[in-house]
């Protein structure tokens, strides 16, 4: 205990004083307790009665012999002069009885939070989801991983909560000007059962196990306030007249509405094509493709921390970027510490991988996407339309299915990829449907392979032992290769009442930014109808 107390005493505390409270910044050992932290605050501020809450928490691992938490803490006490802490302005959702119906497609973060906000504002909302509810979805995934039988309504891509439900549940976002939307989203998640730490961690995550509970509780709340959700209901078509959507055709029924919000994610190819056929305009944009890199978690821990385990920290993470060949950036994506690589097929004839982890992040393996940024025109060798870009990507995903003869993951070691030599043996992996040795460098476009080779060499210099890992499968869902043309208020260009939100729009990436995009669109509709 003496060493731990000395650790606190050896670090200076920076403080900034405001009206009614103090913000203090503390460096704390990774295994600190709440009691020790309270004693430190009490001693430093000379307070006996006070309340405190962590505003921000991040791990500083730059020096392996002095890894610690950086804590930003708000302290409140009657002994502190002045008024209380100034609170951030909340999201204002004005309620009034409205005779307006909104049809929303897709129950991922963008679609669900658009529906939730509109329902709270007094609209009549119907949320359509092509996949199953989260319980049936979990059963379908378990069955798929046992017998390889793909379930079109219960898989990693489609169903309640969107693709992010069965992921690591990372809640980081680089989007600007979404503070109110983000706070509404985070508080909604916490109220629905997410860990309270997501409100202050620098790199928060919920975990797939917690997300299953959160999305169900959010759905129950939505229904309690009058919202309607229809699962296993695919949107087949839109009836359009003079730039206005009149009806949504889904589940053998025509649904009239005043507004229509599409939030299909970036994997619903037939929905994209239907929208194109109905006059919705898209353009191509940069995106990224590559593979999943998998390592033993203990090896990543040693590389990052110098030891295999660190008290008070679940598992080591990494974020790597490289200029690679100087033309195409290579970077790690959606790192899942202590997680597993999963078969994320979106349709029965495609073979795609992704990553997931539970809240505890206590699995034996670490994985992350390793991808190169490209443009569809570069891949096709000519200027392509949005329709052609989708077809090109689907063909690539199909080629991995054909090579594997199903859903086993084509793989090679990272060293093999760099050298261009096929693996001699099959290693242990978290991937549930098996590995198949493959020349991944020949299965990816040459421009991607060349960039990845240079990037992988760079990664191995930056993270000791990185080349000991393996590459497996096709990582093709980092973002969409196409983007809808839409106005500043979110309306699809040329339409009076059709919105496209979230990752499927090409304007958002990840859980938080997608939810914020849906919320912003909902607020635009509310403002128009007030």
C-alpha positions in Angstrom: 0.0 0.0 0.0 2.9 2.3 0.7 4.1 2.2 -2.9 0.6 2.9 -4.2 0.2 6.0 -1.9 3.6 7.2 -3.0 2.5 6.9 -6.6 -0.3 9.4 -6.0 2.0 11.7 -4.0 4.7 11.7 -6.7 2.4 13.3 -9.3 1.4 16.9 -9.2 -2.3 17.8 -9.5 -3.3 20.5 -12.0 -6.5 22.3 -11.2 -8.7 24.9 -12.8 -11.2 26.7 -10.6 -14.6 27.6 -11.8 -17.8 28.8 -10.1 -19.0 26.3 -7.6 -16.8 23.3 -8.3 -13.3 22.4 -9.2 -11.9 20.3 -12.0 -8.8 18.4 -11.0 -6.5 16.3 -13.1 -4.8 13.3 -11.5 -2.4 10.6 -12.6 -3.4 7.4 -10.9 -2.0 3.8 -10.9 -3.9 1.4 -13.1 -5.2 -0.6 -10.2 -6.5 2.3 -8.1 -9.6 1.9 -6.0 -12.4 4.4 -5.5 -11.4 4.7 -1.8 -7.9 5.7 -2.7 -9.1 8.2 -5.2 -11.5 9.8 -2.7 -8.7 10.1 -0.1 -6.5 11.8 -2.7 -9.2 14.3 -3.6 -10.0 15.0 0.1 -6.3 15.6 0.9 -5.6 17.8 -2.0 -8.6 20.0 -1.7 -8.9 19.8 2.1 -12.5 18.7 1.9 -14.4 16.2 4.1 -17.8 16.4 2.5 -18.0 16.4 -1.3 -19.2 14.5 -4.3 -17.1 13.8 -7.4 -17.4 12.2 -10.8 -14.9 11.3 -13.4 -15.2 13.5 -16.5 -12.6 11.8 -18.6 -10.3 8.8 -18.2 -7.6 7.7 -20.5 -4.6 5.3 -20.3 -1.1 6.7 -20.7 1.1 3.8 -21.8 3.9 5.8 -23.4 6.4 4.7 -20.8 6.1 1.0 -20.0 7.7 1.4 -16.5 5.1 4.0 -15.6 1.7 3.1 -17.2 -1.1 5.1 -15.5 -4.6 6.5 -15.9 -5.1 10.2 -16.6 -8.2 11.3 -14.8 -10.1 14.5 -15.1 -12.5 14.8 -12.1 -15.3 17.3 -11.3 -15.5 17.9 -7.5 -18.6 19.5 -5.9 -18.8 20.7 -2.2 -20.6 23.2 -0.1 -17.2 24.3 1.0 -16.5 25.5 -2.5 -17.7 29.0 -3.2 -19.9 30.1 -6.0 -22.7 28.4 -8.1 -22.7 24.9 -9.3 -21.1 23.6 -12.5 -22.5 24.9 -15.7 -24.4 22.1 -17.4 -24.4 21.4 -21.1 -27.6 22.4 -22.9 -29.6 19.2 -23.4 -31.2 18.0 -26.6 -34.6 19.8 -26.7 -37.3 17.6 -28.1 -40.5 19.6 -28.1 -43.6 17.4 -27.7 -47.0 18.1 -29.1 -49.8 16.0 -30.6 -49.1 15.7 -34.3 -51.1 14.0 -37.0 -48.0 13.0 -38.9 -46.6 9.5 -39.7 -42.9 8.7 -40.3 -41.8 5.4 -41.7 -38.2 4.5 -40.8 -36.3 1.6 -42.3 -33.5 0.0 -40.4 -33.2 -0.4 -36.6 -29.4 0.4 -36.3 -28.3 3.5 -34.4 -29.4 6.0 -37.1 -32.8 4.5 -37.7 -33.6 3.7 -34.1 -32.6 7.0 -32.7 -34.4 8.9 -35.4 -37.5 6.9 -34.6 -37.1 7.4 -30.8 -36.7 11.2 -31.1 -39.7 11.5 -33.4 -41.9 9.4 -31.2 -40.9 11.5 -28.2 -41.9 14.6 -30.2 -45.4 13.2 -30.8 -45.1 11.7 -34.3 -46.6 8.4 -35.2 -43.6 6.2 -36.1 -43.2 2.8 -37.6 -39.8 1.3 -37.6 -39.2 -1.5 -40.2 -36.3 -4.0 -39.7 -35.5 -6.7 -42.2 -33.8 -8.9 -39.6 -35.0 -10.5 -36.4 -35.1 -9.2 -32.8 -31.9 -9.5 -30.8 -32.8 -12.8 -29.1 -33.7 -14.7 -32.3 -30.7 -13.0 -34.0 -28.4 -14.4 -31.3 -29.8 -17.9 -31.8 -29.4 -17.7 -35.6 -25.7 -16.6 -35.2 -25.0 -19.4 -32.8 -26.5 -21.9 -35.2 -24.6 -20.4 -38.1 -21.3 -20.7 -36.3 -22.0 -24.4 -35.4 -23.3 -25.7 -38.8 -22.4 -23.1 -41.4 -26.1 -22.6 -42.4 -26.6 -18.9 -43.1 -29.8 -17.3 -41.8 -30.9 -14.3 -43.9 -32.8 -12.7 -41.0 -30.6 -13.6 -38.1 -27.0 -12.9 -38.7 -24.1 -10.5 -37.9 -25.2 -7.9 -40.5 -28.9 -7.6 -40.2 -31.3 -7.5 -37.3 -32.2 -5.5 -34.2 -29.6 -2.8 -33.4 -27.8 -3.1 -36.8 -24.4 -4.6 -37.4 -23.0 -2.9 -34.4 -25.0 -5.0 -31.9 -22.6 -7.9 -32.4 -19.4 -6.0 -32.3 -17.1 -4.5 -29.7 -19.6 -1.6 -29.3 -17.0 1.2 -29.7 -18.5 4.6 -29.0 -15.7 6.9 -30.3 -16.4 9.4 -33.0 -14.4 12.1 -34.8 -17.5 13.9 -36.0 -17.7 17.5 -35.0 -20.7 19.5 -33.7 -22.7 16.6 -32.3 -22.3 17.3 -28.6 -26.0 17.4 -27.8 -26.8 14.4 -30.0 -23.9 12.4 -28.5 -25.0 13.2 -24.9 -28.6 12.2 -25.6 -27.4 9.0 -27.2 -24.9 8.1 -24.4 -27.4 8.9 -21.6 -30.0 6.8 -23.4 -27.6 3.9 -23.6 -26.7 4.2 -19.9 -30.4 4.3 -18.9 -30.9 1.1 -21.0 -28.2 -0.8 -19.1 -24.8 0.2 -20.7 -21.9 0.7 -18.2 -21.8 4.2 -16.8 -18.1 4.5 -17.8 -19.1 5.1 -21.4 -19.9 8.6 -20.3 -16.3 9.5 -19.5 -13.9 6.9 -20.9 -11.7 8.4 -23.7 -12.2 5.2 -25.7 -15.5 3.9 -24.5 -17.0 0.5 -25.5 -20.1 -1.4 -24.5 -19.3 -4.9 -25.5 -21.5 -7.2 -27.5 -22.9 -8.9 -24.4 -24.1 -5.6 -23.0 -25.4 -4.4 -26.3 -27.9 -7.2 -26.6 -29.4 -6.0 -23.3 -29.2 -2.3 -24.3 -31.0 -2.6 -27.6 -33.8 -4.8 -26.1 -34.4 -2.2 -23.3 -34.4 0.6 -25.8 -36.9 -1.2 -27.9 -39.1 -1.8 -24.9 -39.0 1.9 -24.0 -39.8 2.9 -27.6 -42.8 0.7 -27.6 -43.9 1.9 -24.2 -44.1 5.5 -25.5 -46.2 4.4 -28.5 -43.6 3.5 -31.2 -44.1 0.5 -33.5 -41.4 -1.9 -34.6 -41.9 -4.6 -37.2 -39.1 -7.2 -37.4 -38.4 -9.5 -40.3 -40.0 -7.0 -42.6 -38.0 -6.1 -45.7 -38.6 -2.9 -47.5 -39.4 -4.0 -51.0 -40.1 -0.7 -52.7 -41.0 3.0 -52.5 -43.9 4.5 -54.4 -42.8 7.9 -55.7 -44.8 10.6 -57.3 -43.4 14.0 -58.4 -40.4 13.9 -56.1 -42.4 12.8 -53.1 -42.5 9.3 -51.5 -46.2 8.3 -51.1 -45.9 4.8 -49.7 -43.4 2.2 -48.5 -44.1 -1.3 -49.7 -43.0 -3.8 -47.0 -44.2 -7.2 -45.8 -46.9 -7.4 -48.4 -48.4 -4.1 -47.2 -48.4 -0.5 -48.5 -47.6 2.0 -45.7 -48.5 5.6 -46.3 -46.5 8.3 -44.5 -45.7 12.0 -44.4 -41.9 11.4 -44.1 -39.6 8.5 -44.9 -36.2 7.9 -43.3 -34.0 5.2 -44.8 -31.2 3.9 -42.5 -30.3 0.5 -44.1 -26.6 0.5 -43.1 -24.0 0.0 -45.8 -24.7 -3.7 -46.6 -28.2 -3.8 -47.9 -27.4 -4.0 -51.6 -30.9 -4.6 -52.9 -32.2 -1.6 -50.9 -29.5 0.6 -52.5 -30.5 -0.7 -55.9 -34.2 -0.2 -55.3 -33.5 3.4 -54.2 -31.4 4.1 -57.4 -34.3 2.7 -59.5 -36.6 5.2 -57.7 -34.5 8.2 -58.6 -32.3 8.5 -55.5 -28.9 9.8 -56.6 -25.6 8.4 -55.4 -22.0 9.1 -56.1 -18.8 7.1 -55.5 -16.4 8.0 -52.7 -13.3 6.7 -51.0 -13.6 3.7 -48.8 -11.2 0.9 -47.6 -10.8 -2.8 -48.0 -8.3 -5.4 -46.7 -8.3 -8.3 -44.2 -8.6 -9.0 -40.4 -5.4 -9.3 -38.5 -5.4 -11.6 -35.6 -2.8 -12.0 -32.8 -2.6 -13.6 -29.4 -3.8 -11.0 -26.9 -0.9 -11.7 -24.6 1.5 -10.8 -27.4 -0.3 -7.5 -27.9 -0.2 -6.9 -24.2 3.6 -7.5 -24.1 4.2 -5.2 -27.0 2.1 -2.4 -25.6 2.8 -2.8 -21.8 5.9 -4.9 -21.5 4.0 -7.4 -19.5 1.2 -9.9 -20.2 -1.3 -8.5 -17.7 -1.9 -5.1 -16.1 -4.0 -4.6 -13.0 -7.1 -2.4 -13.7 -6.9 -2.7 -17.5 -8.8 -5.3 -19.5 -6.6 -5.8 -22.5 -4.1 -3.8 -24.6 -5.3 -2.0 -27.7 -3.5 -0.6 -30.7 -4.2 2.0 -33.4 -1.9 1.9 -36.3 -1.6 4.0 -39.5 0.9 4.1 -42.2 1.5 6.1 -45.4 2.4 2.8 -46.9 3.2 3.3 -50.7 2.7 7.0 -50.4 -0.6 6.9 -52.3 -2.9 4.8 -50.2 -3.0 5.0 -46.4 -3.1 1.7 -44.5 -4.6 1.6 -41.1 -6.0 -0.7 -38.4 -9.8 -0.5 -38.0 -12.2 -1.6 -35.3 -9.7 -3.2 -33.0 -11.3 -5.8 -30.8 -9.0 -6.7 -27.8 -9.7 -10.1 -26.3 -12.3 -10.7 -29.0 -13.0 -13.0 -31.9 -13.1 -12.8 -35.7 -16.7 -13.6 -36.9 -18.3 -14.6 -40.2 -20.1 -11.4 -41.1 -21.7 -12.6 -44.4 -24.5 -10.2 -45.5 -26.0 -12.7 -48.0 -25.7 -16.4 -48.4 -23.3 -16.2 -51.4 -20.8 -13.8 -49.8 -17.9 -14.4 -47.5 -16.9 -11.5 -45.2 -15.2 -11.2 -41.8 -15.5 -8.7 -38.9 -14.6 -8.5 -35.3 -16.5 -8.6 -32.0 -15.7 -8.7 -28.3 -17.5 -8.8 -25.0 -17.3 -6.0 -22.3 -14.7 -7.9 -20.3 -12.4 -8.3 -23.4 -11.0 -11.5 -21.8 -10.6 -13.7 -24.9 -7.3 -15.2 -25.9 -7.1 -13.3 -29.2 -7.0 -9.7 -30.4 -8.1 -8.7 -33.9 -8.4 -5.6 -36.0 -9.2 -4.7 -39.6 -6.1 -4.0 -41.6 -7.2 -2.0 -44.6 -6.1 0.3 -47.4 -8.0 3.4 -48.4 -8.9 3.4 -52.1 -11.5 4.8 -54.5 -13.8 2.6 -56.7 -12.4 4.2 -59.8 -8.9 3.0 -58.9 -10.1 -0.5 -58.4 -12.1 -0.7 -61.6 -9.4 1.1 -63.7 -12.0 3.5 -65.0 -14.7 5.9 -63.8 -17.6 3.9 -62.4 -21.1 4.7 -61.4 -22.4 4.1 -57.9 -24.3 1.1 -59.2 -21.2 -0.4 -60.7 -19.2 0.2 -57.5 -21.7 -1.8 -55.5 -21.5 -4.6 -58.1 -17.7 -4.6 -58.1 -17.7 -5.0 -54.3 -20.3 -7.7 -54.2 -18.3 -9.6 -56.9 -15.2 -9.4 -54.7 -17.1 -10.7 -51.6 -18.5 -13.5 -53.8 -15.0 -14.5 -54.9 -14.0 -15.2 -51.3 -17.0 -17.4 -50.9 -16.2 -19.3 -54.1 -12.6 -19.8 -53.0 -13.5 -21.1 -49.6 -16.4 -23.1 -50.9 -18.5 -21.6 -48.1 -17.7 -19.6 -45.0 -14.3 -20.8 -43.9 -11.9 -17.9 -43.9 -9.1 -17.7 -46.4 -5.9 -16.9 -44.5 -2.1 -16.5 -44.5 0.4 -15.3 -41.9 1.3 -11.6 -42.0 4.9 -12.7 -42.9 3.5 -14.9 -45.7 1.6 -11.9 -47.1 4.7 -9.7 -47.2 6.8 -12.5 -48.8 4.1 -13.8 -51.1 4.3 -17.4 -49.9 1.4 -19.6 -48.8 1.2 -20.8 -45.2 2.5 -24.3 -44.4 0.1 -25.0 -41.5 -3.1 -23.8 -39.9 -2.8 -22.0 -36.6 -5.2 -21.6 -33.7 -7.8 -18.9 -34.3 -10.9 -17.5 -32.7 -12.7 -17.7 -36.1 -15.5 -20.4 -35.6 -15.8 -21.8 -39.1 -12.2 -22.7 -39.8 -9.4 -21.4 -41.9 -8.3 -22.2 -45.4 -4.7 -21.5 -46.6 -4.9 -18.8 -49.3 -2.8 -16.4 -51.4 -4.6 -13.4 -50.1 -2.2 -11.1 -52.0 -3.7 -12.5 -55.2 -7.3 -12.4 -54.1 -7.2 -8.6 -53.4 -6.8 -6.0 -56.0 -3.1 -5.3 -56.8 -3.3 -1.7 -55.6 -4.6 -2.9 -52.2 -2.0 -5.7 -52.0 0.9 -3.3 -52.7 -0.3 -0.8 -50.1 -0.9 -3.5 -47.5 2.5 -5.0 -47.9 4.2 -1.7 -47.2 1.8 -0.9 -44.4 2.3 -4.3 -42.7 6.1 -3.8 -42.8 5.6 -0.4 -41.1 3.3 -1.9 -38.5 5.8 -4.5 -37.7 8.4 -1.8 -36.9 5.9 0.1 -34.8 4.4 -2.8 -32.8 6.9 -5.5 -31.8 5.8 -9.0 -33.0 3.1 -7.7 -35.3 4.3 -9.9 -38.1 3.7 -13.0 -35.9 0.0 -12.7 -36.5 -2.3 -13.9 -39.3 -4.5 -12.2 -41.9 -7.8 -13.7 -42.6 -10.8 -13.2 -44.8 -12.1 -10.1 -46.5 -12.7 -6.9 -44.5 -15.0 -4.9 -46.8 -17.4 -3.1 -44.4 -15.3 -0.3 -43.0 -17.5 2.2 -44.9 -19.6 2.4 -48.0 -18.1 3.0 -51.4 -21.0 5.2 -52.3 -22.7 8.3 -50.9 -26.1 9.7 -51.4 -26.6 13.2 -52.7 -28.5 15.0 -50.0 -29.2 18.6 -48.9 -27.9 20.2 -45.6 -31.2 19.3 -43.9 -30.7 15.6 -44.8 -33.2 15.4 -47.6 -32.2 13.3 -50.5 -31.6 15.6 -53.4 -34.7 15.9 -55.6 -37.1 14.6 -52.9 -39.5 16.5 -50.6 -39.8 13.9 -47.8 -37.2 11.2 -48.2 -34.1 11.1 -45.9 -31.1 8.7 -45.9 -29.3 8.5 -42.6 -26.3 6.7 -41.0 -23.6 4.7 -42.5 -25.7 3.8 -45.5 -25.8 7.5 -46.5 -22.1 7.7 -46.7 -22.0 10.6 -44.2 -21.5 8.7 -41.0 -19.2 5.9 -39.7 -19.7 4.0 -36.5 -22.3 3.8 -33.8 -22.1 7.3 -32.4 -21.9 9.3 -35.6 -24.7 7.2 -37.1 -27.0 7.8 -34.2 -26.2 11.5 -34.3 -27.0 11.6 -38.0 -30.4 10.0 -37.3 -31.1 12.4 -34.5 -30.2 15.5 -36.5 -32.5 14.4 -39.3 -35.3 13.8 -36.8 -34.8 17.2 -35.3 -35.0 18.7 -38.8 -38.4 17.1 -39.3 -39.6 18.3 -35.9 -38.4 21.9 -36.7 -40.3 21.8 -40.0 -43.5 20.7 -38.3 -43.4 23.0 -35.3 
